[in-house]
Amino acid sequence: MAEKAVSKKEARELARSYRQGLRSGPKNKMDTAIARGFFEGAGGDERGAALYYSLPQEVDTRRIMRRLLAEGKRVYLPQTSPAGKMRMARFEGSRQLAKGPYGILEPTGSSVLDKRMALPILVPGLAFDRRGHRVGYGGGYYDRYLKNYPGLKVGLCYEACLLDEIEVDPWDQPVDILLTERGEYAAER
């Protein structure tokens, strides 16, 4: 572990700088490796998964979504509200997407994931640490949603954005597994 935890601000800056310098060829290779790792490990749930519709600079989840749908599995994506609420809604195809309050594509359906199903959930983040803590975009949506989530929580991250230790707040919710282009890591507790 590092002697001193990296602040959230420093972690965001490091991750953004790395992502901005990442060219499409290497990014595509890393995204492919992460998707393959998901299906070979954490993604083994026969029912499906909850994930996020990735932004261009994030780990690409679209290939994971396509494969889950092609295999007849359930896919759930976040629906957000400006009031700070998030829920996972069923996604069955790209015609069922519209821009949400923050300009991110979200499903338009009303079928919501029952948390008791405990599907694996793929969690975005700018950076993660080896304990499973993440730095997101600062809205707290995932921390609130994950607080009582019983399923496996999987953080998707590029290896260069996996840090030794990030400063945390009491409300931060860690993931159970970190999945990078180099492999799967159990969060150190």
C-alpha positions as CSV (number, residue, x, y, z in Angstrom):
1,M,0.0,0.0,0.0
2,A,1.1,3.5,-0.6
3,E,2.3,5.5,2.4
4,K,-0.4,8.2,1.8
5,A,-3.8,7.7,0.2
6,V,-4.3,9.6,-3.1
7,S,-7.0,12.3,-2.8
8,K,-10.1,11.9,-4.9
9,K,-9.2,15.0,-6.8
10,E,-5.7,13.6,-7.6
11,A,-7.2,10.3,-8.6
12,R,-9.7,12.0,-10.9
13,E,-6.9,14.0,-12.5
14,L,-4.7,11.0,-13.0
15,A,-7.4,8.9,-14.5
16,R,-8.7,11.7,-16.8
17,S,-5.2,12.4,-18.0
18,Y,-4.6,8.8,-18.8
19,R,-7.9,8.4,-20.6
20,Q,-7.3,11.5,-22.7
21,G,-4.0,10.1,-23.9
22,L,-5.4,6.7,-24.7
23,R,-5.7,6.0,-28.5
24,S,-8.5,4.0,-30.0
25,G,-6.4,1.0,-30.9
26,P,-5.0,0.2,-27.5
27,K,-8.3,1.1,-25.8
28,N,-10.2,-1.3,-28.0
29,K,-7.7,-4.1,-27.1
30,M,-8.1,-3.4,-23.4
31,D,-11.9,-3.2,-23.7
32,T,-11.9,-6.6,-25.5
33,A,-9.7,-8.1,-22.7
34,I,-12.0,-6.7,-20.0
35,A,-15.1,-8.1,-21.7
36,R,-13.5,-11.5,-22.1
37,G,-12.4,-11.5,-18.5
38,F,-16.0,-10.7,-17.4
39,F,-17.4,-13.7,-19.3
40,E,-14.7,-16.0,-18.1
41,G,-15.0,-14.9,-14.5
42,A,-17.5,-12.6,-12.8
43,G,-20.0,-12.6,-15.6
44,G,-20.9,-16.3,-15.2
45,D,-24.4,-15.6,-13.9
46,E,-26.9,-17.4,-16.2
47,R,-29.6,-14.8,-15.5
48,G,-27.7,-11.7,-16.8
49,A,-26.2,-8.5,-15.2
50,A,-26.7,-4.9,-14.4
51,L,-24.2,-2.6,-16.0
52,Y,-23.8,0.9,-17.4
53,Y,-24.0,2.4,-20.9
54,S,-20.4,3.5,-21.3
55,L,-19.3,6.9,-22.3
56,P,-16.6,7.0,-25.0
57,Q,-13.7,7.4,-22.5
58,E,-14.9,4.7,-20.1
59,V,-14.4,0.9,-20.3
60,D,-16.7,-0.1,-23.2
61,T,-19.6,-2.1,-21.9
62,R,-21.5,-2.3,-25.2
63,R,-19.9,-5.6,-26.3
64,I,-20.9,-7.1,-22.9
65,M,-24.4,-5.9,-23.4
66,R,-24.7,-7.3,-26.9
67,R,-23.4,-10.7,-25.9
68,L,-25.7,-10.9,-22.9
69,L,-28.7,-10.0,-25.1
70,A,-27.6,-12.4,-27.8
71,E,-27.5,-15.2,-25.2
72,G,-31.0,-14.3,-24.0
73,K,-29.9,-13.0,-20.7
74,R,-31.3,-10.0,-18.8
75,V,-29.6,-6.6,-19.0
76,Y,-30.3,-3.7,-16.7
77,L,-29.0,-0.2,-17.1
78,P,-29.2,2.9,-14.8
79,Q,-32.1,5.3,-14.9
80,T,-31.3,8.5,-13.0
81,S,-33.2,11.5,-11.8
82,P,-31.9,15.0,-11.0
83,A,-33.1,14.4,-7.4
84,G,-30.1,12.0,-7.0
85,K,-32.1,8.7,-7.3
86,M,-30.9,5.8,-9.5
87,R,-32.6,2.5,-10.3
88,M,-31.7,-0.3,-12.7
89,A,-34.2,-0.7,-15.6
90,R,-34.5,-3.6,-18.0
91,F,-32.8,-3.0,-21.4
92,E,-33.8,-5.1,-24.4
93,G,-32.3,-3.2,-27.3
94,S,-31.0,0.2,-28.5
95,R,-34.4,1.4,-29.7
96,Q,-35.3,1.5,-26.0
97,L,-32.7,4.2,-25.1
98,A,-33.1,7.9,-24.6
99,K,-30.8,10.6,-23.1
100,G,-31.3,10.9,-19.4
101,P,-31.0,14.1,-17.2
102,Y,-27.2,14.1,-17.7
103,G,-27.1,13.3,-21.4
104,I,-26.2,9.7,-20.9
105,L,-28.3,7.0,-22.7
106,E,-30.7,5.3,-20.4
107,P,-33.5,2.7,-20.9
108,T,-37.0,4.0,-21.3
109,G,-38.8,1.0,-19.9
110,S,-40.3,0.8,-16.5
111,S,-39.4,-2.8,-15.6
112,V,-37.0,-2.3,-12.7
113,L,-34.4,-4.7,-11.2
114,D,-35.5,-6.2,-7.9
115,K,-32.3,-6.0,-5.9
116,R,-33.1,-9.4,-4.3
117,M,-32.2,-11.0,-7.6
118,A,-28.6,-10.1,-6.7
119,L,-27.4,-10.0,-10.3
120,P,-23.7,-9.1,-10.8
121,I,-23.5,-5.3,-11.2
122,L,-20.7,-3.7,-13.3
123,V,-19.7,-0.4,-11.7
124,P,-18.0,2.5,-13.6
125,G,-15.3,4.6,-12.1
126,L,-12.6,7.0,-13.1
127,A,-10.2,5.2,-10.8
128,F,-10.3,2.4,-8.2
129,D,-8.0,1.3,-5.5
130,R,-7.0,-2.2,-4.5
131,R,-9.6,-2.2,-1.6
132,G,-12.4,-1.8,-4.2
133,H,-13.0,1.9,-3.5
134,R,-13.8,4.0,-6.5
135,V,-13.7,7.6,-7.6
136,G,-16.7,8.4,-9.8
137,Y,-17.9,11.7,-11.2
138,G,-19.0,13.0,-7.8
139,G,-22.8,12.5,-7.9
140,G,-23.0,9.7,-5.4
141,Y,-25.6,7.7,-7.4
142,Y,-23.7,4.4,-7.3
143,D,-22.8,4.8,-3.6
144,R,-26.4,5.2,-2.7
145,Y,-27.5,2.3,-5.0
146,L,-24.8,-0.1,-3.9
147,K,-25.3,0.6,-0.1
148,N,-27.6,-2.4,0.3
149,Y,-27.0,-4.3,-2.9
150,P,-26.6,-8.0,-2.3
151,G,-25.1,-9.0,-5.6
152,L,-21.5,-9.2,-6.7
153,K,-20.1,-5.7,-7.4
154,V,-17.6,-5.6,-10.2
155,G,-15.5,-2.5,-10.9
156,L,-14.3,-2.0,-14.5
157,C,-11.1,-0.2,-14.8
158,Y,-7.9,0.2,-16.9
159,E,-4.9,-1.2,-15.0
160,A,-3.3,2.3,-15.2
161,C,-6.2,3.7,-13.2
162,L,-6.0,1.1,-10.5
163,L,-4.2,2.8,-7.5
164,D,-2.9,1.5,-4.2
165,E,-5.2,3.6,-2.0
166,I,-7.7,6.4,-2.6
167,E,-9.0,8.5,0.3
168,V,-12.6,7.5,1.1
169,D,-15.6,9.0,2.7
170,P,-17.9,7.2,5.1
171,W,-20.6,6.8,2.4
172,D,-18.3,5.3,-0.2
173,Q,-19.3,1.8,-1.2
174,P,-16.5,-0.5,-2.4
175,V,-16.8,-3.2,-5.1
176,D,-16.0,-6.8,-4.5
177,I,-13.9,-7.5,-7.6
178,L,-11.8,-5.3,-9.9
179,L,-11.6,-6.3,-13.5
180,T,-8.9,-4.8,-15.7
181,E,-7.3,-5.7,-19.0
182,R,-4.7,-7.7,-17.1
183,G,-7.1,-9.8,-15.0
184,E,-9.5,-10.0,-12.1
185,Y,-8.6,-9.0,-8.6
186,A,-10.5,-9.6,-5.4
187,A,-10.8,-6.3,-3.4
188,E,-8.4,-6.3,-0.5
189,R,-10.3,-6.0,2.8
